[in-house]
Amino acid sequence: MILIADAGSTKCDWIGINDQKEVVLKVRSKGINPSILKEEEIIDRLTICEELFQVKDKVDKIYFYGAGCGLEKNQNELKAIYQEFFTNASFIQVLEDLAAAVYACTTIEPGIVSILGTGSNCCYFDGKDIITRMPALGYKVMDDASGNFMGKSLLRAYFFKLLPEHLRKQFEEDFDTDPGEIKLNLYKKPNANAYLAGYAMFLFKHIEEPFIQDLIKESVESFVKTHLNLFKEEAKTYPLHFVGSIAYFSQDQIKEVLNKYGMKTGKFVRRPIEELVHYHTK
């Protein structure tokens, strides 16, 4: 069996393919990001996914694309973990999530490809190679327009009393707003980036609200001025593709901001896993 995976910090999609190139497994596990998870945590997430555990000895090849996999050190650590878990795997490839995003949007034509999910990232694909111009330093320094970035902006708006009153009341119904509980999740518990991203879906539940639309557009503006600014020359010529749930649900706001800067939008792909299957089986 060939196992293909697309992983973020929040969730990981797995698809298994048999020798006849038929899909025989589809499952979602908790996210796997070697930059924020210890080895034992990753193994635990693999083990508690019953569907993966049942087929682990049947897997021959693994193509894994994930957040936090841009560093060779992290790639090697994951390979070692997967070799231990999937005992019969003879081939294991670990690439960063930008590669999955590119293959989901274009395999030949040049373009700028961005990920807006729990975190965010950006690259330029020249038709052959993936070109990056910055390290991915995560939610504490970067991740503009990501789920955790927007979640933090929403939390700030709530505590600085910037949310309109009706949204403020709804926010209090949907979330535990006790400062002690919030600080516990942000500074004591693991996966603070995923915790922050959990607030982002509130934005899309109330996407018709002008305040919410402005908050999203401000986040996208920040992404343009930071991440996309590194590819401003390419953006004059080539389309900008977006991958991830945050991008998918923010399409209208993204198009509005990019149009303001004279940039051309391309594809919006919510989950690249299906396109990855096509890429590896065509």
N, C-alpha and C positions, 0 to 999 in steps of 0.2 A: 504493500500500500504506500502511495505517496501522500504525505501530509503537508498541507499548505496552511500557514497561519499568518494572520495580520493582527498585531497586538498593540494596544495602547496601555496607558496606565490604569484605565478603568475596566476595560474588557478586552478579550482576545477571541477572535473568530477563527475556528479550525474547520477545514474541509479535507476529507479523505477521499482519494481516488484510487480505484483498482487498476489492474493491468489493461483493462478494456477502456480506460479513461472514463469510467462511469463514477459518478459521485455516490459514495457509499456511507459517508459520515458527514454530518453537519452539527457542530456544537459550539457553544460559547462558554468560555471559562472566565474567571476573574483576570484582570489585566496582568501582564508580565512586562515589567520594566526593570532591567538589571541595574539601572542607575539609582533606583530607590528601594529595591527589594533585596534582601539577603538570600543566599542560596537556599536555606531551609524554607523560606517563605515561598520561593518559586516552586520547589519540589512539592510543598503542601498544596499549592494551587493546582498543580498537575494531578496530584493524587486524589483530591476531593472531587475532581471532574470525572464522574463515573464512566462516561462514554469514552474518554481518553484512556482511562485506566484499563478498560476492557480490551482495547485494541493495541496497547503499547508494544506488545511483542510481535505484532503483525506489520509494523511500520518499517519500510525499507529505506525511504528517502524522506527528508524533511527540508522544506523551504520555509524559513521563518523570517518574517519582516516585523520589526518592532521598534517602538520608541525606546530611546536609550541605547540603541545598538549601533551607533555610529563609531564608537571607539573599538579598536581591535581587542582591547582587554575585555570589554563587556561581551563581545562576540565570542571570544574563546571561553569565557566563563559559561555562557549559555550552551555552547557546543558540548562542553564537558557535562553539564547537567542533563542535557537531552540524551547524550550517549549513555548515561547511567540509567535514565528512566526508560527510554525507548531502546531496549537492550540489543535489538537486532538491526538497528539502523546502520546502513553502510555508507550513507552520504548525508551530511548535515550542513546546510548553508544558512548562515545568519546574516541578514542585511538590515540596515536601518529602515525605518518606516517611510523615509523619503523615496526609497526605491520602489516600494509598493505603490505609493501615490503616483509616481511617474508612470509605472507600467499600467496603472488603472486609467490614466488619462491619455497617454500618447506613447507609442513605441518607436515612432519614426520622425514625426514632425516636431520641430523645436517649440519650446514653450516654457513659461514659468509655472512651477507647480508648488502650491502651498498646502499645508496641513493645518486645519483649524479643528481641533478636537479637544481633549482634556488639556493638551498643550498645543504649541504651534511651532511651525518651522517653514522653511522656504528654500527653493533651489531653482536653478536653471538647467533645463535639459536641451542640449544642442543638437539632438537627433541621434547622438551616440553616447555621450558621457553626461553624468549628473554632476553639476558644478555647484558647490556651496561656498559661501564667502564669510561664514561666521560659525563659531562653535555653538552647539545647542546647550545653553547653560540652565535651562529649566525655569520653573515658575517663579523662583525668587528674583531672577534677573531679567528674563525675557518673556516668552510666551504671550506676546501681544495678541489680542483678539481671540484668545483661546477660551475654553470653558472656564478654566480657573481664573483667567484675567477678568472675564465678564462677571464671574461669580464674586470676585473681590470687589469689583466696581459696584455691584448690587448691594453687597454688605455695607460698603462705605456710604452709599446713598441712604440706606436704612438708618444707620447709626448717626449720620450727620443730619438726619431729618430732612433729606432732600426728596424722598419719595412722596408723591401725591398721597393724600390721606387714605383714599380707597385702596390704593396699592399697598400702603403700609399695613392696613388691617388684614388684607389678604396674605401678605408676607408673614404676619404673626400667626395666622391660622395654619400656614403651610410648614413653618419651620420653628424649631426651638431657638428663641432669640436670647436665651440666657447667656450673658457675656462669658461666664465661667465655662459653660459647655462649649461655646465657640472656641475659646482659647485652648481648651483641652484638645479639641480636634486639630487646631492649627499648630500647636507647639509641643504637644505631648504624644499624640497618637500618630501612627504612620500614615503615609499617603495623603498629606495635607492638600496636594494639588488636586487629587480626585475629590476630596471633600469640598473644596472651593467650587469645582466644576459642577457639583451637585446642585448648586444654586442657580446655575445657568438656565435650566429648563423652565424656571419661573418666568424668565424673559420671553420664552417662546409661547408660553401659555397666555401671555398678555401682550403679544406682538402688535396688536392693534393700537396700543397706548402710545401717544406721541413721546412721552418721557422714556419709555422703553426703547422705542426706535432710535431716539437720540443717543441713548447710552450705548446701543449696539454700534451705531455709526461712529461714535467717538472711539470705540475700541478698534474698529476697522481703520479709522484714520491713523491711529497709533501704529497699526501694522504696516500701513503704507509708508509712513515716515521713518520707520525703523527697518523692518525686514525687506520690504519691497524696494526701499531706497537703494539697497545694495545691488539691485538689478534694474535700475531706472533706464539704462540705455537699451537693454533687451526688451523692456516693457513698452518701448516706443514702437516695436516691430511685431512682437509675438504675443499671443493670447495668454491670459492668466487663468490657470485651472485651479480648482479648489477641491480638497478632499476632507471628509470628516463631518460629523453631525452638526457641529456649530456652523460650519460653512454652509451646509445644506439648508439649515433652517434660517440662515441669515442672507439668503441669496439676494433678496430685493435691496437690502441695505448695502451689501457688498457692491452690487452693480451700480447703485447710486453714487457711492463714494469713488469707485474706480472711474466712472464716467466723468466725475468732477476733475479727475487728474488726467483725463484723456487716455485711459488704459482700457484695453479690450478684454472682456471676460470670455472665458472659454467654457469648459465643462465643470459641472458640480457633481461630485460623486460622494454619496453618503458613506458607503462602505466599499473599500476596494477589493474585498476578498473574492467576489464573483469574477471580477476582471482578472485577478491573479490566476484563478483556475483556468480561465481561457488562455492566458499568456503561457502557462506551463503545459497546456495540452494541445495547443494548436499545431 
